[in-house]
Each structure stands twice: as structure tokens, then as C-alpha cells.
Amino acid sequence: MQTLPLNVFRAQLATTIDKVLAGERVQITRHGIAIIELRPLQPIKAESVPRWQRPVKRQSLSKNAAAMNPVLVERDEQAF
């Protein structure tokens, strides 16, 4: 486990987070007293996330919808 003073942690935030994501634990101290411990979370499997919480894949309008209502197609293209 690595121990960092708070000011060093602030200066090296991105590097420290990369270390935590790689599996290392990091303890943050303020005035020599440990105040925070960062550790990686266990990986989340997609199957364990309820279906209603999973991200929705954006689908484009079908060609038939374009022929029926060009306003919908224009609005769909403007979204990106």
C-alpha cells in the first residue's frame, strides 16, 4: 500500500487513480493522519446489472420513417 500526503495526491491525481485502477491501494494522509484509503472496486459483470439500469443503444430511424415524415429524420440528424 502506498501512502501519500494530501498535497501530493492533489498534484498527482491522475497518476494515483491509474495506480488504483491497476489494483494498488493508496492511503491519503493529512498532517500525518490517514484520512482516506483508495482501493479498486471489484469488477462489475454486465449480467449482474438489472436490465432497466443498462445503457440503451441509440437506434436510427428506418428508411420507411424517412419517407413518411422528413421532420423526424431532420431532428434525428440534428441530435448528433
N, C-alpha and C positions, 0 to 999 in steps of 0.2 A: 504494500500500500504506500502510495506517495503522499506526502504532507506538504501543502503549500500555504504560505501566508495569503491573506485575502487580497492584498495589493498585487501580488504576483499572479494570483488566479485571475484577477480582472485584466491584467495585461496580457495574459496568455490564454484567454477564454477558449478560443477556437482549438488551439493545440490540446488543451486539457480535455475538452469534450471529445476530441478524436481519440485520446488515450482511453477515456471511459468507454467509448463505443467499441474499442478494441478489446475490452474486458478488464482493464485495470481499475482498481478502486482508488479514489483520491479523497483525501481529507483536507478540508479548508480550515485554517485557524485564524483567529482574530486575537491579537495581543497574546499569542501563545496558547490560547484555549481553543480546542476543537469545537467548531460550531456547525459544520456541515460535512456530510460524507456523501460523495457521489459514487454510484455504482451502476453498472449496466442492468437494465431490466431483462427478464427472461424474454426470449423472442416470442412474439405472438403469432400463432398459426392462423391462417385465414379461415380455417374451418371452425375455430373457436369463437370467431366474431359473429354475432347474430346477423342474419341476412339483412334485417332492416337497418343495421349500422354500417354495412359495407358501402363503399362508394359506388355511385351509379355511373355507368358508362354512357356518355353522350352519344345519341344516335342522330344521324342526319335525316332530313325528310326524304321520303321516297320520290321518285321521278313523277309518279302519278299525282302526288300532292302539289308538285310544282306546276303542273298543267292546270290543276283545279284552282289554285289560289297563289298567284305570284307574290302577294304581300307576305305570306308565310315564309317563302323562300328568301325574300329580301331581308326579313327580320332574322332568319336563321343565319344568314351570311354575315350580318352586322354584329352578331353575338361574338364573333371571333375577330 
